[in-house]
Structures are given as C-alpha cells and as structure tokens.
C-alpha cells in the first residue's frame, strides 16, 4: 500500500482534534458562566438599591408616629431605633435593617437602611431629615 495515497486521519490525530475542541469548549463555557454570574450579582445589587431607595423615600416624608405604623404594617419587627424584616423580589429574599436615630438639639433624624443581597456585600443608604 502506498502511504501517499492514504486518506483519513489516524487515531492519534483524531484524539488530538477531540482534545483541542474539548479544551476550547471548556474555556468558552467558563467565560459564559462567569458573565452570567456577574449579571446575576449586578441584578441583585440593582434590586437592593431600588428597595432601599423606595423605603427611604417613604420614611423621610413621615413623622415618628407615622414611621412606626408604616414599618409595622410593612412587616418590620422591632421598635425604637432598630427595625428588621425581609423583602421578597422574585425568588430572592433580601434582609432589610432600618435604624432611626434622632440628633438631640438639632431637630434632625437620621434614617439608615441596610439591605443584604445574597451574593454581594451589604448596601447601606442613609438620609437626614428634619422632624
């Protein structure tokens, strides 16, 4: 048999081709997975920010008595300076902590709201409002 007229691939060439194709597929899938995971974390941070902003906008326009009623109606446990609760957005639960403190002699109230996204660092917003 003449080797120059031989057609097709040897077993070694076939194994090497499969290996390189598999390697490229693994690298591409890892890149796609990392991108999707980053997108999910970004969405959770965005949801946390929207949640915190919404509560702060509501709370800063109320006096102390209205705030207490608003928080209990919305399912927050606690009294005085610290209130805690959970909010569901889609299938994700976000722990929320609200601290309300009065600066004596200034007439200012500080409202600090912390939201804890599942796969990210805490998001804390604070606002000063006049009673």
N, CA, C and O atoms as a GROMACS GRO file, in nm:
protein
  524
    1UNK      N    1   0.083  -0.117   0.000
    1UNK     CA    2   0.000   0.000   0.000
    1UNK      C    3   0.088   0.124   0.000
    1UNK      O    4   0.186   0.132   0.074
    2UNK      N    5   0.052   0.219  -0.082
    2UNK     CA    6   0.128   0.342  -0.094
    2UNK      C    7   0.080   0.440   0.012
    2UNK      O    8  -0.039   0.470   0.017
    3UNK      N    9   0.170   0.492   0.099
    3UNK     CA   10   0.133   0.584   0.207
    3UNK      C   11   0.088   0.720   0.154
    3UNK      O   12   0.013   0.790   0.221
    4UNK      N   13   0.133   0.759   0.036
    4UNK     CA   14   0.095   0.889  -0.019
    4UNK      C   15  -0.052   0.893  -0.060
    4UNK      O   16  -0.112   1.000  -0.063
    5UNK      N   17  -0.110   0.782  -0.093
    5UNK     CA   18  -0.249   0.778  -0.137
    5UNK      C   19  -0.347   0.755  -0.020
    5UNK      O   20  -0.468   0.750  -0.041
    6UNK      N   21  -0.295   0.742   0.097
    6UNK     CA   22  -0.379   0.716   0.213
    6UNK      C   23  -0.467   0.838   0.245
    6UNK      O   24  -0.418   0.951   0.242
    7UNK      N   25  -0.594   0.816   0.275
    7UNK     CA   26  -0.687   0.925   0.310
    7UNK      C   27  -0.741   0.900   0.450
    7UNK      O   28  -0.743   0.787   0.498
    8UNK      N   29  -0.785   1.010   0.516
    8UNK     CA   30  -0.841   0.996   0.650
    8UNK      C   31  -0.739   1.034   0.757
    8UNK      O   32  -0.629   1.079   0.727
    9UNK      N   33  -0.781   1.014   0.880
    9UNK     CA   34  -0.698   1.053   0.994
    9UNK      C   35  -0.658   0.930   1.074
    9UNK      O   36  -0.729   0.830   1.077
   10UNK      N   37  -0.543   0.939   1.137
   10UNK     CA   38  -0.502   0.831   1.226
   10UNK      C   39  -0.574   0.848   1.358
   10UNK      O   40  -0.633   0.954   1.384
   11UNK      N   41  -0.569   0.749   1.441
   11UNK     CA   42  -0.634   0.754   1.573
   11UNK      C   43  -0.573   0.865   1.658
   11UNK      O   44  -0.647   0.933   1.729
   12UNK      N   45  -0.445   0.884   1.654
   12UNK     CA   46  -0.377   0.989   1.731
   12UNK      C   47  -0.427   1.127   1.687
   12UNK      O   48  -0.454   1.213   1.771
   13UNK      N   49  -0.438   1.149   1.558
   13UNK     CA   50  -0.486   1.278   1.508
   13UNK      C   51  -0.630   1.302   1.552
   13UNK      O   52  -0.666   1.414   1.587
   14UNK      N   53  -0.710   1.200   1.550
   14UNK     CA   54  -0.850   1.213   1.593
   14UNK      C   55  -0.858   1.245   1.741
   14UNK      O   56  -0.936   1.332   1.781
   15UNK      N   57  -0.780   1.178   1.823
   15UNK     CA   58  -0.779   1.205   1.968
   15UNK      C   59  -0.731   1.348   1.996
   15UNK      O   60  -0.789   1.416   2.080
   16UNK      N   61  -0.627   1.393   1.926
   16UNK     CA   62  -0.579   1.531   1.945
   16UNK      C   63  -0.684   1.633   1.903
   16UNK      O   64  -0.702   1.735   1.970
   17UNK      N   65  -0.753   1.608   1.794
   17UNK     CA   66  -0.858   1.701   1.749
   17UNK      C   67  -0.970   1.710   1.853
   17UNK      O   68  -1.017   1.819   1.884
   18UNK      N   69  -1.012   1.596   1.906
   18UNK     CA   70  -1.118   1.594   2.009
   18UNK      C   71  -1.069   1.667   2.135
   18UNK      O   72  -1.146   1.741   2.196
   19UNK      N   73  -0.944   1.647   2.173
   19UNK     CA   74  -0.889   1.713   2.290
   19UNK      C   75  -0.892   1.865   2.275
   19UNK      O   76  -0.937   1.935   2.366
   20UNK      N   77  -0.844   1.916   2.162
   20UNK     CA   78  -0.841   2.060   2.142
   20UNK      C   79  -0.981   2.121   2.132
   20UNK      O   80  -1.005   2.230   2.184
   21UNK      N   81  -1.072   2.053   2.070
   21UNK     CA   82  -1.210   2.102   2.063
   21UNK      C   83  -1.272   2.105   2.203
   21UNK      O   84  -1.342   2.200   2.236
   22UNK      N   85  -1.246   2.003   2.284
   22UNK     CA   86  -1.297   1.999   2.421
   22UNK      C   87  -1.238   2.110   2.505
   22UNK      O   88  -1.309   2.173   2.583
   23UNK      N   89  -1.109   2.135   2.491
   23UNK     CA   90  -1.042   2.241   2.565
   23UNK      C   91  -1.103   2.377   2.532
   23UNK      O   92  -1.128   2.457   2.622
   24UNK      N   93  -1.125   2.402   2.405
   24UNK     CA   94  -1.185   2.529   2.363
   24UNK      C   95  -1.328   2.540   2.418
   24UNK      O   96  -1.368   2.648   2.462
   25UNK      N   97  -1.404   2.432   2.415
   25UNK     CA   98  -1.542   2.433   2.467
   25UNK      C   99  -1.544   2.463   2.617
   25UNK      O  100  -1.630   2.538   2.663
   26UNK      N  101  -1.452   2.407   2.693
   26UNK     CA  102  -1.445   2.432   2.838
   26UNK      C  103  -1.413   2.578   2.864
   26UNK      O  104  -1.476   2.640   2.950
   27UNK      N  105  -1.317   2.633   2.794
   27UNK     CA  106  -1.280   2.774   2.814
   27UNK      C  107  -1.396   2.867   2.781
   27UNK      O  108  -1.422   2.963   2.853
   28UNK      N  109  -1.466   2.839   2.673
   28UNK     CA  110  -1.580   2.923   2.635
   28UNK      C  111  -1.692   2.911   2.737
   28UNK      O  112  -1.753   3.012   2.773
   29UNK      N  113  -1.720   2.791   2.786
   29UNK     CA  114  -1.829   2.774   2.883
   29UNK      C  115  -1.796   2.843   3.015
   29UNK      O  116  -1.886   2.897   3.079
   30UNK      N  117  -1.670   2.843   3.057
   30UNK     CA  118  -1.633   2.912   3.180
   30UNK      C  119  -1.651   3.063   3.165
   30UNK      O  120  -1.696   3.129   3.259
   31UNK      N  121  -1.617   3.116   3.052
   31UNK     CA  122  -1.635   3.259   3.027
   31UNK      C  123  -1.783   3.297   3.028
   31UNK      O  124  -1.820   3.397   3.089
   32UNK      N  125  -1.866   3.218   2.964
   32UNK     CA  126  -2.010   3.244   2.962
   32UNK      C  127  -2.067   3.234   3.104
   32UNK      O  128  -2.147   3.318   3.144
   33UNK      N  129  -2.027   3.132   3.179
   33UNK     CA  130  -2.077   3.114   3.316
   33UNK      C  131  -2.038   3.232   3.404
   33UNK      O  132  -2.121   3.282   3.481
   34UNK      N  133  -1.914   3.278   3.394
   34UNK     CA  134  -1.870   3.394   3.474
   34UNK      C  135  -1.950   3.518   3.438
   34UNK      O  136  -1.987   3.596   3.526
   35UNK      N  137  -1.977   3.537   3.311
   35UNK     CA  138  -2.058   3.652   3.269
   35UNK      C  139  -2.199   3.646   3.323
   35UNK      O  140  -2.253   3.748   3.367
   36UNK      N  141  -2.260   3.529   3.320
   36UNK     CA  142  -2.396   3.515   3.373
   36UNK      C  143  -2.399   3.535   3.523
   36UNK      O  144  -2.493   3.596   3.575
   37UNK      N  145  -2.298   3.485   3.593
   37UNK     CA  146  -2.292   3.502   3.737
   37UNK      C  147  -2.275   3.650   3.773
   37UNK      O  148  -2.339   3.699   3.866
   38UNK      N  149  -2.191   3.721   3.700
   38UNK     CA  150  -2.174   3.865   3.722
   38UNK      C  151  -2.301   3.943   3.694
   38UNK      O  152  -2.332   4.039   3.765
   39UNK      N  153  -2.373   3.902   3.593
   39UNK     CA  154  -2.501   3.967   3.561
   39UNK      C  155  -2.601   3.948   3.673
   39UNK      O  156  -2.673   4.042   3.708
   40UNK      N  157  -2.607   3.827   3.730
   40UNK     CA  158  -2.698   3.798   3.841
   40UNK      C  159  -2.664   3.884   3.963
   40UNK      O  160  -2.753   3.940   4.027
   41UNK      N  161  -2.535   3.894   3.995
   41UNK     CA  162  -2.494   3.975   4.110
   41UNK      C  163  -2.527   4.122   4.087
   41UNK      O  164  -2.570   4.192   4.179
   42UNK      N  165  -2.509   4.169   3.965
   42UNK     CA  166  -2.544   4.307   3.932
   42UNK      C  167  -2.693   4.333   3.946
   42UNK      O  168  -2.734   4.438   3.993
   43UNK      N  169  -2.774   4.236   3.904
   43UNK     CA  170  -2.919   4.250   3.916
   43UNK      C  171  -2.961   4.253   4.063
   43UNK      O  172  -3.049   4.330   4.101
   44UNK      N  173  -2.898   4.170   4.146
   44UNK     CA  174  -2.929   4.170   4.290
   44UNK      C  175  -2.892   4.304   4.353
   44UNK      O  176  -2.967   4.355   4.436
   45UNK      N  177  -2.778   4.361   4.315
   45UNK     CA  178  -2.739   4.493   4.368
   45UNK      C  179  -2.837   4.601   4.323
   45UNK      O  180  -2.873   4.689   4.401
   46UNK      N  181  -2.880   4.594   4.198
   46UNK     CA  182  -2.976   4.691   4.147
   46UNK      C  183  -3.110   4.678   4.220
   46UNK      O  184  -3.171   4.780   4.255
   47UNK      N  185  -3.157   4.555   4.242
   47UNK     CA  186  -3.280   4.534   4.318
   47UNK      C  187  -3.268   4.587   4.461
   47UNK      O  188  -3.361   4.647   4.513
   48UNK      N  189  -3.151   4.566   4.524
   48UNK     CA  190  -3.127   4.615   4.659
   48UNK      C  191  -3.133   4.767   4.664
   48UNK      O  192  -3.193   4.825   4.754
   49UNK      N  193  -3.071   4.831   4.566
   49UNK     CA  194  -3.072   4.976   4.561
   49UNK      C  195  -3.213   5.030   4.541
   49UNK      O  196  -3.252   5.128   4.606
   50UNK      N  197  -3.290   4.968   4.454
   50UNK     CA  198  -3.429   5.012   4.431
   50UNK      C  199  -3.512   4.995   4.558
   50UNK      O  200  -3.592   5.082   4.592
   51UNK      N  201  -3.494   4.884   4.627
   51UNK     CA  202  -3.567   4.857   4.751
   51UNK      C  203  -3.531   4.961   4.857
   51UNK      O  204  -3.620   5.019   4.920
   52UNK      N  205  -3.402   4.984   4.877
   52UNK     CA  206  -3.357   5.080   4.979
   52UNK      C  207  -3.405   5.221   4.947
   52UNK      O  208  -3.452   5.293   5.036
   53UNK      N  209  -3.395   5.262   4.822
   53UNK     CA  210  -3.439   5.395   4.782
   53UNK      C  211  -3.588   5.413   4.804
   53UNK      O  212  -3.633   5.519   4.849
   54UNK      N  213  -3.665   5.312   4.772
   54UNK     CA  214  -3.810   5.318   4.789
   54UNK      C  215  -3.848   5.339   4.935
   54UNK      O  216  -3.929   5.425   4.968
   55UNK      N  217  -3.788   5.258   5.024
   55UNK     CA  218  -3.818   5.274   5.167
   55UNK      C  219  -3.772   5.409   5.220
   55UNK      O  220  -3.844   5.472   5.296
   56UNK      N  221  -3.653   5.454   5.181
   56UNK     CA  222  -3.605   5.583   5.231
   56UNK      C  223  -3.693   5.698   5.185
   56UNK      O  224  -3.720   5.790   5.262
   57UNK      N  225  -3.738   5.693   5.061
   57UNK     CA  226  -3.827   5.799   5.012
   57UNK      C  227  -3.956   5.804   5.093
   57UNK      O  228  -4.005   5.911   5.127
   58UNK      N  229  -4.011   5.686   5.124
   58UNK     CA  230  -4.134   5.681   5.205
   58UNK      C  231  -4.108   5.732   5.346
   58UNK      O  232  -4.185   5.813   5.398
   59UNK      N  233  -4.002   5.683   5.410
   59UNK     CA  234  -3.976   5.713   5.551
   59UNK      C  235  -3.937   5.858   5.576
   59UNK      O  236  -3.974   5.914   5.679
   60UNK      N  237  -3.864   5.919   5.486
   60UNK     CA  238  -3.817   6.055   5.512
   60UNK      C  239  -3.930   6.159   5.506
   60UNK      O  240  -3.913   6.270   5.556
   61UNK      N  241  -4.042   6.123   5.448
   61UNK     CA  242  -4.154   6.217   5.440
   61UNK      C  243  -4.251   6.203   5.558
   61UNK      O  244  -4.353   6.272   5.562
   62UNK      N  245  -4.221   6.114   5.653
   62UNK     CA  246  -4.313   6.088   5.764
   62UNK      C  247  -4.256   6.139   5.896
   62UNK      O  248  -4.135   6.156   5.911
   63UNK      N  249  -4.347   6.165   5.991
   63UNK     CA  250  -4.300   6.194   6.127
   63UNK      C  251  -4.282   6.062   6.202
   63UNK      O  252  -4.308   5.955   6.148
   64UNK      N  253  -4.237   6.070   6.329
   64UNK     CA  254  -4.201   5.950   6.404
   64UNK      C  255  -4.318   5.854   6.421
   64UNK      O  256  -4.300   5.733   6.407
   65UNK      N  257  -4.436   5.904   6.450
   65UNK     CA  258  -4.553   5.818   6.470
   65UNK      C  259  -4.593   5.748   6.340
   65UNK      O  260  -4.625   5.629   6.341
   66UNK      N  261  -4.591   5.820   6.230
   66UNK     CA  262  -4.624   5.761   6.101
   66UNK      C  263  -4.523   5.653   6.062
   66UNK      O  264  -4.560   5.550   6.007
   67UNK      N  265  -4.395   5.678   6.090
   67UNK     CA  266  -4.291   5.580   6.056
   67UNK      C  267  -4.315   5.448   6.127
   67UNK      O  268  -4.306   5.342   6.066
   68UNK      N  269  -4.345   5.456   6.256
   68UNK     CA  270  -4.366   5.333   6.335
   68UNK      C  271  -4.482   5.252   6.279
   68UNK      O  272  -4.471   5.130   6.265
   69UNK      N  273  -4.592   5.318   6.246
   69UNK     CA  274  -4.706   5.249   6.188
   69UNK      C  275  -4.675   5.192   6.050
   69UNK      O  276  -4.713   5.080   6.019
   70UNK      N  277  -4.606   5.269   5.970
   70UNK     CA  278  -4.568   5.225   5.835
   70UNK      C  279  -4.482   5.100   5.842
   70UNK      O  280  -4.504   5.005   5.767
   71UNK      N  281  -4.384   5.099   5.932
   71UNK     CA  282  -4.293   4.985   5.943
   71UNK      C  283  -4.365   4.860   5.991
   71UNK      O  284  -4.339   4.750   5.941
   72UNK      N  285  -4.456   4.875   6.090
   72UNK     CA  286  -4.527   4.756   6.138
   72UNK      C  287  -4.624   4.703   6.033
   72UNK      O  288  -4.640   4.582   6.019
   73UNK      N  289  -4.689   4.791   5.959
   73UNK     CA  290  -4.779   4.747   5.851
   73UNK      C  291  -4.701   4.672   5.743
   73UNK      O  292  -4.753   4.577   5.685
   74UNK      N  293  -4.578   4.714   5.717
   74UNK     CA  294  -4.496   4.651   5.614
   74UNK      C  295  -4.415   4.532   5.665
   74UNK      O  296  -4.324   4.485   5.597
   75UNK      N  297  -4.448   4.484   5.784
   75UNK     CA  298  -4.389   4.359   5.831
   75UNK      C  299  -4.254   4.369   5.898
   75UNK      O  300  -4.184   4.268   5.909
   76UNK      N  301  -4.215   4.487   5.942
   76UNK     CA  302  -4.087   4.501   6.011
   76UNK      C  303  -4.106   4.478   6.160
   76UNK      O  304  -4.199   4.530   6.221
   77UNK      N  305  -4.017   4.399   6.219
   77UNK     CA  306  -4.021   4.372   6.362
   77UNK      C  307  -3.923   4.465   6.431
   77UNK      O  308  -3.819   4.502   6.375
   78UNK      N  309  -3.957   4.503   6.553
   78UNK     CA  310  -3.868   4.588   6.631
   78UNK      C  311  -3.937   4.714   6.673
   78UNK      O  312  -4.052   4.741   6.635
   79UNK      N  313  -3.867   4.792   6.751
   79UNK     CA  314  -3.919   4.921   6.794
   79UNK      C  315  -3.799   5.008   6.828
   79UNK      O  316  -3.686   4.962   6.836
   80UNK      N  317  -3.828   5.136   6.847
   80UNK     CA  318  -3.720   5.226   6.880
   80UNK      C  319  -3.628   5.246   6.762
   80UNK      O  320  -3.673   5.272   6.651
   81UNK      N  321  -3.498   5.234   6.786
   81UNK     CA  322  -3.408   5.269   6.677
   81UNK      C  323  -3.388   5.161   6.571
   81UNK      O  324  -3.340   5.192   6.462
   82UNK      N  325  -3.424   5.034   6.598
   82UNK     CA  326  -3.390   4.926   6.505
   82UNK      C  327  -3.513   4.847   6.463
   82UNK      O  328  -3.590   4.800   6.547
   83UNK      N  329  -3.530   4.833   6.332
   83UNK     CA  330  -3.638   4.753   6.274
   83UNK      C  331  -3.576   4.656   6.174
   83UNK      O  332  -3.485   4.693   6.100
   84UNK      N  333  -3.626   4.533   6.172
   84UNK     CA  334  -3.573   4.433   6.080
   84UNK      C  335  -3.686   4.360   6.009
   84UNK      O  336  -3.793   4.338   6.066
   85UNK      N  337  -3.660   4.324   5.885
   85UNK     CA  338  -3.758   4.250   5.808
   85UNK      C  339  -3.694   4.190   5.684
   85UNK      O  340  -3.576   4.212   5.658
   86UNK      N  341  -3.771   4.114   5.610
   86UNK     CA  342  -3.725   4.054   5.484
   86UNK      C  343  -3.820   4.096   5.373
   86UNK      O  344  -3.940   4.106   5.394
   87UNK      N  345  -3.765   4.121   5.257
   87UNK     CA  346  -3.844   4.154   5.140
   87UNK      C  347  -3.812   4.055   5.029
   87UNK      O  348  -3.696   4.023   5.005
   88UNK      N  349  -3.916   4.007   4.962
   88UNK     CA  350  -3.900   3.914   4.850
   88UNK      C  351  -3.909   3.993   4.720
   88UNK      O  352  -4.002   4.070   4.698
   89UNK      N  353  -3.810   3.972   4.635
   89UNK     CA  354  -3.815   4.025   4.498
   89UNK      C  355  -3.791   3.905   4.408
   89UNK      O  356  -3.681   3.851   4.403
   90UNK      N  357  -3.895   3.865   4.338
   90UNK     CA  358  -3.886   3.742   4.259
   90UNK      C  359  -3.873   3.624   4.353
   90UNK      O  360  -3.959   3.604   4.439
   91UNK      N  361  -3.769   3.548   4.340
   91UNK     CA  362  -3.746   3.432   4.426
   91UNK      C  363  -3.638   3.458   4.530
   91UNK      O  364  -3.597   3.367   4.601
   92UNK      N  365  -3.590   3.582   4.538
   92UNK     CA  366  -3.479   3.614   4.627
   92UNK      C  367  -3.530   3.692   4.749
   92UNK      O  368  -3.608   3.786   4.735
   93UNK      N  369  -3.484   3.652   4.866
   93UNK     CA  370  -3.518   3.720   4.990
   93UNK      C  371  -3.405   3.815   5.030
   93UNK      O  372  -3.288   3.775   5.034
   94UNK      N  373  -3.440   3.939   5.057
   94UNK     CA  374  -3.343   4.040   5.096
   94UNK      C  375  -3.369   4.082   5.241
   94UNK      O  376  -3.471   4.144   5.269
   95UNK      N  377  -3.276   4.050   5.334
   95UNK     CA  378  -3.290   4.102   5.470
   95UNK      C  379  -3.271   4.254   5.470
   95UNK      O  380  -3.179   4.306   5.406
   96UNK      N  381  -3.360   4.324   5.540
   96UNK     CA  382  -3.356   4.470   5.545
   96UNK      C  383  -3.349   4.512   5.691
   96UNK      O  384  -3.423   4.460   5.775
   97UNK      N  385  -3.261   4.606   5.721
   97UNK     CA  386  -3.247   4.660   5.857
   97UNK      C  387  -3.259   4.811   5.848
   97UNK      O  388  -3.192   4.876   5.767
   98UNK      N  389  -3.345   4.868   5.933
   98UNK     CA  390  -3.365   5.013   5.934
   98UNK      C  391  -3.334   5.065   6.074
   98UNK      O  392  -3.389   5.018   6.173
   99UNK      N  393  -3.246   5.164   6.080
   99UNK     CA  394  -3.213   5.230   6.207
   99UNK      C  395  -3.259   5.376   6.196
   99UNK      O  396  -3.232   5.445   6.098
  100UNK      N  397  -3.329   5.419   6.301
  100UNK     CA  398  -3.378   5.556   6.304
  100UNK      C  399  -3.325   5.620   6.432
  100UNK      O  400  -3.355   5.575   6.542
  101UNK      N  401  -3.247   5.725   6.416
  101UNK     CA  402  -3.189   5.794   6.532
  101UNK      C  403  -3.212   5.943   6.523
  101UNK      O  404  -3.207   6.002   6.415
  102UNK      N  405  -3.237   6.004   6.638
  102UNK     CA  406  -3.259   6.148   6.645
  102UNK      C  407  -3.135   6.215   6.700
  102UNK      O  408  -3.079   6.172   6.800
  103UNK      N  409  -3.092   6.320   6.635
  103UNK     CA  410  -2.979   6.400   6.682
  103UNK      C  411  -3.036   6.508   6.774
  103UNK      O  412  -3.098   6.604   6.728
  104UNK      N  413  -3.013   6.493   6.903
  104UNK     CA  414  -3.070   6.585   7.001
  104UNK      C  415  -3.018   6.727   6.980
  104UNK      O  416  -2.900   6.749   6.952
  105UNK      N  417  -3.107   6.819   6.994
  105UNK     CA  418  -3.073   6.960   6.983
  105UNK      C  419  -3.070   7.013   6.840
  105UNK      O  420  -3.065   7.134   6.821
  106UNK      N  421  -3.073   6.927   6.743
  106UNK     CA  422  -3.066   6.974   6.604
  106UNK      C  423  -3.200   6.962   6.532
  106UNK      O  424  -3.222   7.029   6.431
  107UNK      N  425  -3.288   6.878   6.583
  107UNK     CA  426  -3.415   6.855   6.516
  107UNK      C  427  -3.402   6.766   6.394
  107UNK      O  428  -3.495   6.755   6.314
  108UNK      N  429  -3.287   6.701   6.380
  108UNK     CA  430  -3.265   6.614   6.265
  108UNK      C  431  -3.280   6.467   6.305
  108UNK      O  432  -3.242   6.427   6.416
  109UNK      N  433  -3.335   6.389   6.213
  109UNK     CA  434  -3.347   6.245   6.232
  109UNK      C  435  -3.267   6.177   6.122
  109UNK      O  436  -3.280   6.210   6.004
  110UNK      N  437  -3.185   6.080   6.162
  110UNK     CA  438  -3.107   6.004   6.065
  110UNK      C  439  -3.173   5.869   6.044
  110UNK      O  440  -3.200   5.795   6.139
  111UNK      N  441  -3.200   5.837   5.919
  111UNK     CA  442  -3.258   5.708   5.883
  111UNK      C  443  -3.152   5.634   5.801
  111UNK      O  444  -3.109   5.681   5.696
  112UNK      N  445  -3.110   5.519   5.852
  112UNK     CA  446  -3.011   5.437   5.784
  112UNK      C  447  -3.074   5.304   5.748
  112UNK      O  448  -3.131   5.238   5.834
  113UNK      N  449  -3.065   5.266   5.625
  113UNK     CA  450  -3.126   5.144   5.576
  113UNK      C  451  -3.018   5.055   5.515
  113UNK      O  452  -2.941   5.100   5.430
  114UNK      N  453  -3.013   4.930   5.558
  114UNK     CA  454  -2.915   4.833   5.507
  114UNK      C  455  -2.990   4.716   5.446
  114UNK      O  456  -3.077   4.657   5.509
  115UNK      N  457  -2.954   4.683   5.322
  115UNK     CA  458  -3.010   4.568   5.252
  115UNK      C  459  -2.895   4.471   5.227
  115UNK      O  460  -2.786   4.511   5.188
  116UNK      N  461  -2.922   4.342   5.249
  116UNK     CA  462  -2.818   4.239   5.232
  116UNK      C  463  -2.852   4.148   5.114
  116UNK      O  464  -2.928   4.052   5.130
  117UNK      N  465  -2.797   4.176   4.995
  117UNK     CA  466  -2.817   4.085   4.882
  117UNK      C  467  -2.749   3.951   4.911
  117UNK      O  468  -2.647   3.949   4.980
  118UNK      N  469  -2.802   3.840   4.859
  118UNK     CA  470  -2.748   3.708   4.891
  118UNK      C  471  -2.601   3.688   4.854
  118UNK      O  472  -2.526   3.633   4.934
  119UNK      N  473  -2.558   3.732   4.737
  119UNK     CA  474  -2.422   3.703   4.691
  119UNK      C  475  -2.336   3.827   4.677
  119UNK      O  476  -2.247   3.832   4.592
  120UNK      N  477  -2.362   3.928   4.759
  120UNK     CA  478  -2.289   4.052   4.744
  120UNK      C  479  -2.271   4.117   4.881
  120UNK      O  480  -2.322   4.066   4.982
  121UNK      N  481  -2.199   4.228   4.885
  121UNK     CA  482  -2.180   4.299   5.010
  121UNK      C  483  -2.305   4.381   5.043
  121UNK      O  484  -2.387   4.409   4.956
  122UNK      N  485  -2.316   4.418   5.170
  122UNK     CA  486  -2.431   4.497   5.215
  122UNK      C  487  -2.438   4.630   5.141
  122UNK      O  488  -2.336   4.689   5.105
  123UNK      N  489  -2.560   4.677   5.120
  123UNK     CA  490  -2.584   4.807   5.062
  123UNK      C  491  -2.648   4.894   5.170
  123UNK      O  492  -2.755   4.861   5.220
  124UNK      N  493  -2.583   5.004   5.207
  124UNK     CA  494  -2.633   5.091   5.313
  124UNK      C  495  -2.654   5.231   5.258
  124UNK      O  496  -2.566   5.290   5.196
  125UNK      N  497  -2.775   5.284   5.282
  125UNK     CA  498  -2.808   5.422   5.246
  125UNK      C  499  -2.851   5.495   5.372
  125UNK      O  500  -2.912   5.435   5.461
  126UNK      N  501  -2.819   5.621   5.379
  126UNK     CA  502  -2.855   5.699   5.496
  126UNK      C  503  -2.903   5.837   5.451
  126UNK      O  504  -2.856   5.892   5.352
  127UNK      N  505  -2.999   5.891   5.526
  127UNK     CA  506  -3.052   6.023   5.494
  127UNK      C  507  -3.082   6.096   5.625
  127UNK      O  508  -3.124   6.035   5.724
  128UNK      N  509  -3.061   6.226   5.624
  128UNK     CA  510  -3.100   6.312   5.737
  128UNK      C  511  -3.225   6.387   5.698
  128UNK      O  512  -3.236   6.441   5.587
  129UNK      N  513  -3.320   6.390   5.790
  129UNK     CA  514  -3.444   6.462   5.763
  129UNK      C  515  -3.481   6.546   5.885
  129UNK      O  516  -3.446   6.512   5.998
  130UNK      N  517  -3.551   6.653   5.862
  130UNK     CA  518  -3.593   6.741   5.971
  130UNK      C  519  -3.731   6.699   6.017
  130UNK      O  520  -3.822   6.681   5.936
  131UNK      N  521  -3.747   6.685   6.148
  131UNK     CA  522  -3.877   6.647   6.206
  131UNK      C  523  -3.974   6.761   6.198
  131UNK      O  524  -4.088   6.748   6.242
   0.00000   0.00000   0.00000
